[in-house]
Amino acid sequence: MASFRKLLHFRPSLLGKSFFPPGLREGIGGSCRSYNTSVSGQEVLKLEDEYIGLEAENLGFEAEIAKIRCEFDAARQSFLNIPNALKDMPKMNPEGIYVNKNLRLDNIQVYGFDYDYTLAHYSANLQSLIYNLAKEHLVNELRYPDSCLGFRYDHAFPIRGLYYDKSKGCLLKLDFFGSIEPDGCYFGRRKLSRREIEEIYGTRHIGRDQARGLAGLMDFFCFSEACLIADIVQHFVDAKLEFDACYVYEDVNRAIQHVHRSGLVHRGILSDPQRYLVKNGELLRFLRMLREKGKKLFLLTNSPYYFVDGGMRFMLEDSLNSRESWRELFDVVIAKANKPEFYTSEHPFRSYDVVKDTLAFSKVDAFVPNNIYYHGCLKSFLQITKWNGPEVIYFGDHLFSDLRGPSKAGWRTAAIIHELENEIQIQNADSYRFEQAKFHIIQELLGKLHSTVANSGRSEAYKSLLAELNEERQKARSTMRSMFNRSFGATFLTDTGQESAFAYNIHQYADVYTSKAENFLFYPPEAWLHVPFDIKIMPHHLKVSLSLSLSPCVCVCVFSCGCSCGLEMVMKLWRIQRLNYVVGYFYLERWSQDLQGIYLSKVPPSPGLC
């Protein structure tokens, strides 16, 4: 303001003066009229008002930054109150059913199930068994170095839902939008920095062309596959051996498929069921409850019958009497179904002779109770059973092999995700919710700060506040991440609070999801399952409310100017207050008598916050 008023001393000398050089007066061809460029007193007053308005606007931006600083200081002071506030918050049920699409169970007449990791629960020892059998196949059959036999499965390294880049050899954790999580990219067992990710990919976002070279690791057997891929890549890097990342994936995937299709892993499990299988009496209760309610049940699995039979007998032996058979629980049992091709092929069903271990040659045009069937296809299945799509729900653990086909065919789908239970228990802990509340508060304040600086420029006050907010956010983010997997963090969330790509696939192909099928025991068969109306991220995530930790904030804004726009600016600043508790004190030269002591507060503010 003072600088502008100094310019006004020149106003008399400016009036009536022309600012065009003599040559320009003549214009083109030397005959153009001369324009009087004198500045009138009215125009100077207009310029003065514009300058005053600009100065007031800049002052408003400074006030916005000061207000955000005030909110940040208030939030840090009130972080101590978060634990008490969290006690009243509801906790999510680790055994709950979470809904992506509304589902009326009273409309469901047919329940179908996969076997592995759906009806059958396995211990953590299974991943080590698969890993060891696969590495032995790589060495003995594919001539990988003998030193690979020294590898050991690392339970703490992989999570479900990773992607392997077959062209670059990186294991990736992607977010909902297909971007690489900054702390979720590994080359071998080494985590890549943000700079290295940008050097390799140019950007963190995976485009459509790049996505074609990614292999998704989505089922529960993928843990051993992801770990073995990373160990082999790291071994080649350490040994300074040239290798093609695509060959590594193809070989490891072939080895994993071999241990399943050859029966090695099946025989290993049945040879020591106590070590690998978990007994489950609740499963029998669930299946019997469905039968009593008149529901139809079928089992559709890629595993061979002898393996399913051995596992079901072991898991239910304490619950079934000697005269009962688990097969009586199901109207149809289909083994070696070859999913996902089952949903699109036209392979015929074959009747399986349990005693002779042979397949019949006669055509299957009806499903006989207590018989076992192999192969087949969805088209024939629907023709034989006459079961309509919307009345069928299918339970499976693999989003692509188990659920994508049924989803497209019109069946309702339920994803079984065992790690869901553990992750909800972590998210229910007060220590996690405390950090989550801090993280969301800082995110909110950063959003306000970024929207302010878009207009005000990067002042020192802005830079200082930005650095402090980023530091506080990073601390909360790191603490939350450390509560989950040490390498990749949470399965369903990225470190930035976005849903993971795995969560996106659950949204796509699962109408509902839960940690195990028998959780449906807690819901009557006539229940209506509805999508929560206030979903922020996934249905099993509960976002901590900002109001839990923000205590009353006192903002003191002092303006000292004599401009006619003062009142308008004051009221504008007053209107943009976003907290419930605001104290504004304004002093202006012209309106000090009118506005001094404007005060608005619901609750007396906490002392010493501003």
N, C-alpha and C positions, 0 to 999 in steps of 0.2 A: 504494500500500500504506500509506504513512504517513498519507494522508488518511483511509483507512478505519479505521486504528487510532485516530485521534483520535475518531472516532464511537463507538468502543467505550468511551470514558470515560463516556459517558452511559448505558451499559447498565444499571447498577443503578437509575437513575431511571426507565428505561423499563419495567422489569419490573413487572408488575402494574398498569400504567396503561391506561386506556381511551381510545381515539382518537375515539370517536363523540361529537359534540355532543349536549347533553341532548335537544334536540328530536328527533334521529334515534333516540334510544333508544325513543321511544314508537311509532315505526313508523307505518304507515297506520292511522288510526282511534285512535291513542294507546294501543293495547293489545298491541303486538308485544313479544316478549321482548327483553331487553337481552343483547347478545353481549359476552363477555369478550374484549377485543382485546389482552390483555397479550402481550408477546413473551417467550418462554422463552429460556433460555441456549442451548438446542440449536438454536433457530431463528436466533439471532444467529450461531452458529458456521457454520450453513449459509449465511447471507448472506455471511459472511466468505469461505468457500470459493468461493462464486460470484463474488465480487468479485476474489479472487485469480486464479480461472480466466480471468475477462475480461481482467484486466491481463496475464496470461501470454499470452493469445491475441493481444492487441494487440502485445505484445513479439515474438510469432512473426511477425506481419505485417511489423513493422519489420525483423526479421531476413531475411524473404524479399526485401524491397526491397534491403537491404544485400547479400544474396547475388547478386541480379540486377546490382547495381552492380559487384560483384566480377567477375562473368562478363563484363560489358561492358568493364571496364578490362582484363581479361585478353585479351579478343578484340581490342581496339585494339592492345595490345602485340604480339599474335601475327599481326596483319595482314601484318607484314613477312615472315612465313613462308609466306604463301599462294602466292607465285610458285613457290617450290621444290616445294611440295606438288602444284601443278597439273601439273607436268611428268610425273607418273605417271598422270594421268587420261587415259582414252581420249578421242579426238575423234570427232565425228560425221562421217560421210561425206557431203560435199556432193552426190555423185552416187548416194546410196543410195536404196533403196526403203523407204518408211516405212509401217507397217501399222496400220490402224484395225480391220480385221476379218481374221481368219485366212483365208489364201488358199493353196490347193494348185494350183500351176501345172500339175501333171500332169493335173488335171481340166479344164483350159482347152483347148478344141479350136478355138475361133474367136476371133480378135483383130480388133477393129474400131477405127477411128481417125477422129477429126476431122482437119481439115487445118490451119486457121490456129492458130498457136501450139501445135500438137501435133506434126504432121509438119513443118510449116514453121516455121523460126526467123527472126525478124525483128530488125533492128537498132533502136536507139533512135530513129533518124530517122523511123520510121513514125508515131510518136505526133505528131510535128510536122506531118507531111503530113496526117493526119486532122484535127488541130486547125485547120490553115490552111484546108483545104477546107470544114470546117463553119462557120467564122466568115464565110467569103465567102458561103456560102449564107444565113446569117442576115442579112447586110447586103443582098445582092442580091435575095433572094427574099422574106424576111420583114421587110424594111425596118427593120432595126436601125440605130442611128446609124453613120455612116461612121467615126467615131472608133474603133469596135470593130476595124477593120482593122489598127490599130496593136498589137493584142494579140500577145504572143509566148508560145508554150508553155513552161512552166517544168517541166523534168524533175525538179526537186527537190521539187516541191510535193505531188503526189498519191501515194497508195498504192492497192493493190487492196483491195477489201472495205469501202469507205466506204459510207455511206448519206446520201442527200440528203432533207432534210425539206421536202416540197413545200408545206407550210403556213407554215413559219417561215423557210425559205431558208437553213438551216444545213447544212453538211457535217459529218457525225458519224462518229467512230470509236467503235464499241460493243464492249463486252466480251462474254464468253461468256454472261452472264446478261441482256444487253440493257440495260446501263447505259452512259451516256455517259462516255467517258474524260475526266477533268478537263482534260487538255491536248490533247484531240482534238476540239474543237468550233470550227468556223470559220464566220463570217458574211462571205461574200466571201473576201477574203484576210486578214482580221483574226481572230486567235485570241481567243476569248471567255474571260473569267475565270470562275472558279467561281461568283462572285456573279452574273454575268450569265447563266450557265447556269441557276442556280436561279430567277432572275427570269423567264426565258423558259419554262422547263419545270416549275418548282415543285420538281422532284426530278431527280436524275440518271437515274433508272430510266425507261425507255420502256415504257409500258403497252401492252396489246394494241390499244386503240383508236388510240393515237398511232402504233403500228407500221404501221397500215394506210396511213398517209400518207408512209411512207418508201420511197424507191426505192433498191434495192441496186445498187451498181456493182461487179460481180464478175468480169467477164472482163478480158482484157488490153487490150481497146480502150477500157476505161472510164477510163484515165488521161487521155486527151485530153478526154473528156466531163466529168470532175470538174474539171479545170483550167479549161475554158471556162465552166462554170457559175459557178465562183467568181469568175472575171474579170468576167463580165457583172454579177453581183450587186454586186461592188465598184464597177464603173463607174457603175451606177445610184445607188448610195449616194453616191459622190463627186460626181456631177452633181446630187444632190438631186432625182432623178426618182422618182415613185411607180411601183411595179411590183408585180405579183403573183408570188410565188415559184413558184407552180405553173406559171404561163405560161412562166417562164424555163426550167424543167425540160422542159416539153413541147416548146418551140421548139428547145432544144439537142438533145434526144433525137431530134427529127424531123430536124434537120440531120445528126446523126451517122448516122442510118439512111439518109438520102438519099445520102450520099457512098459508102455501101456498096452499096445497092440499085441506084443509078444506074450503078455501075461506075467512078465517078471515082477511088476509091482503088485499085481493081484495075488500071486503066490507068496510074495514076501509079506503082505498084510495078513493073509489067512494062516501063514505059518506061525504068526505071533500076534493074534488079534488083541490080546491084552495091551500090547505095546502101541498099537496104531488106532484101534477103534474105541469109541466111547459108548458105553451102554446107555440106553435111553428109554426108560419106562414111560416117559411123558409122550413119546411118539405113538406108542400103542394106544394110550388114552385118546389122543387126538384122532387117530384113524377110526377107532371104535365109535367115538362120538359122531363122526361123519356118517358112518354106516347106520347108526341108530336113528339119525335124522333123515334117512332115506337117500343119501347122496350116493352117486356113482363114483368109483375110484379107479384110476389106472396108473400104472407105472411105466414110464418111457425113459429108457436109459441106453447109453452107448456101451455100458459094461456087459460082459458075458454073464449068462445066468448063474453059473457055478459060483462066481464071485459075489453076486448080489445075494444068492441064497445063503452062502456062508456068512456074509456080513449081517444079514437080517436075523439069522438064527442066533448069532452071538449077541447082538444088541438087544434082542427081545427074549432071550432064554430065561431071564429071571421073571418075566411077566406073562409069558405064554405057558399053558400047561402042556403036558406031554401029548395030548390028543389034538392040540390046535396047531395050525400051520399059518405062517404069515401070509401065504398066498391066498388064503380065504378072505383076507381083508380087501383084496383088489378084484374088480370085475375083469380087468384086462392087464396082463403083464407082457411088456415088449422089451426085449433085450437086443443088444447090438443094433440099435436103431440107426446108427450112422448120422446123427444130427451134426450139422444143420441141413445136410442134403435131404434128410427125411421130409422136410417141409416143402421141398420144391421138386423132388424126383418122382418117378412113378414105379419105384421098385415094388415088387409083390411081397406080401407077407409069406413067411414060411413057418409051419408048425414045428416046434422043437421037441424032440423026444428026450426027456430028462434022463431016463434009464440008459438008453443006447447012445446018448450024446450025438444024435443025428438029426438032420432036417428032413421033413416029409416032402414028397413031390406033389401031393394033392393041393388043389387050389384052396385058398382060405377065403371063404365068403361069409363066415360068421365066427365070432370069438366065443369059444367054449369055456365056461368057468373052469378054473384050475389048470388050464392049458397054458403053455408058454409059447410066445411067438417071437420070431427074429425078423430083423430088417423091416420092410414095409415102407409106406409113405403116408403123408397126411391125407392126400386125396382118397386113398383106399380106406383109411381109418374113418374118415367122416362118412363115406358111403356105407360102411358096415355098421357103424354105431348109430348113425342118424343124430349125432349130437351137434347141435347148432353152436356156432362160435361164441356168442355172448354168454351162453350158459356154462361155458367151460373156463376154468382157471387153471393155469399151469405154473408150478413152482420149480424154479431152477436157480443155479448159482452163476452160470455163465451168461452174461448179457447178450452175447452174439449167438453162440451155439444153441442155447436153451430158449431164450426169450424173444429174440428178434423175429424169428419165423412165426411163432404163435401170435405175436403182436400184430404182424401184418396179415395173419389169417383171420383176425377178429376174435381170437381168444383173449380173455383177461389174463394178466401176468403178475406173478409175485416173485420178486428177487430175494434170494436168501443170501445175506451178507454177514458172515460170522463176525467179522471185525467191527461191525456196527455196535455191538454190545460194549466192547471195550472202549471205543471212542466216545460213546455217550457217557459212560462212567467217568471218563477223564473230563468231559465238558461239564458234567454235573458238579465236579469238585469246585469248592470255593476259590481255590488257588487259581484255577483256570478262568473262572468267571471274573475274578478281580482283574486279571490282565486283559480279559476281553473287554470289560467295561472301560478300562484305561485306553485300550486301542481304539474303540469306537469314538470316544470323546476326542482323542487327538485327531482322528480322521475327520471328524466334523469340523474341528477348528481349522485344520489344514484346508478344507474345502472353502471355508469362509475367507481365509487368508489369501488363497489363490484367486478367488473372485474379486477381492479388493485390489490386489496388486495389478490385475489386468488393466485397471484404470490409473492407478497411482504411481506406477513405476517401482523400481527396486530401491527403496530407501534403506538406510542403515537399520532403522527400527524393524523394517520388514525382514531383512537378512538375518538379524539376530533372532527374531522370533521364529523364523522358518527353521533355523538350525536347531533350536531348542525343541521344537515340535517334532522334527524328524528324529532327533536323538531319543526322545521319549517314546515315539512310536516304534522305533527299531528295538528298543529294550523290551517292550511288551510283546512284539512279534517274535523275538528270539526266545523269550521265556515260554510262550505258548507252544512254539514249535518243538522245543525240547521235551515237552510232555508227551509227544507222540513218537513216531519213528525217528531215530537219530539222523537218518540220511535224507529222507524225503518228507518228513512231517506227517500231517494228517492225510488220511485217504480221501476224504470228501472235500477238503478245503485246501487252498493254497495259503502261503504265508501272508498274502495281501488281503485275505478275507474273501477272495473270489471262490466260487465253486470250482472243483477240479473237473477235468475232462471225464473222469470216471463218473462223477456225479451227473454230468450232462447225459451220459449214456443211460444212467438209471432213470433219469427224467424221460428219455426217449422210449425205453422199452419195458419199463416196469410200472404197472398201474399202482402197485403197492410194494413195499419192501420191509423186511424185518430180519432179525438175526437168525431165526430158525423157524421152521414150519409150525412146530407145536405151540408157538406163541399165539396162534389162532384159538387155542383153548381158552384164552382169556376174553374172547369175544363170542357172543352168541351167533349161531349160523344165520340169524335174521338181521344182524347188525347192518347199519348203513355207515359206510366209511367215507368220510368227507375230507376234501382238501382243506387244510386250515386257511381261514380267510386272511390271515395276516402274515403269510409266508414272506420272509426276508431272503432266505437262501433255501436250504433244503428243509423239508418238514420236521426233521428231527433236530434241527438247530434252533436254539432259543436265543434271540438277540437280546443282549442286556440293554435295558432302557437307559438313555442318557440322563434321564431325570433322577436316576438312583444316585448319581455321584456329583451332579452339579448343584452346589449350594448357592444361596443368594449372592449376587455379585453387585458390587457398588462401582459405578462408573462416574467419574468426575471429569467433565469436559469444560475447559475454560476457554472462551473465545474473547478476544479483545479487538473489536473492530467497530467501525462506525457506519457500516454499509447498510443500505436499505433492504438487502436480501437476508439480513440476519435472522429475522423471525422465521422466514420460510425454511432457511437452512436448519434452524434449531428444531422446528417441527418435523422436518424430514428425518433428521438424525433420531429424533424421539420415536418416530414411527418404525424405524428399522430395527429397534431393539428386539432381540430374539429370545431373551431369557424371561422367565416369569417374574424375576425380581430385578428391578431397575431403579437406580437412583440417578437422576440427572441434575446437575447444578450448572447453570449457565450464567455468564456475566457478559453483557454487551454494553457498550458505552451508551447507546441511545435508549435501550429498553431495559436497563438494569432495574428500574423501578417496577416494570411490568412483569419481567420474567425471573427475577432473582429468586431462587429457591423452588423451581419446578420440581415436584417430588412425586414419585409413583412407586409404591411398594406394597406387596401382598403380606410379606412377613418382614420383620426387622432384619436388616442385612447383618451378616456376620462381620464383626469388627476386624479391622486390620487387613482386609483382603485387597484393597486398592490403595 
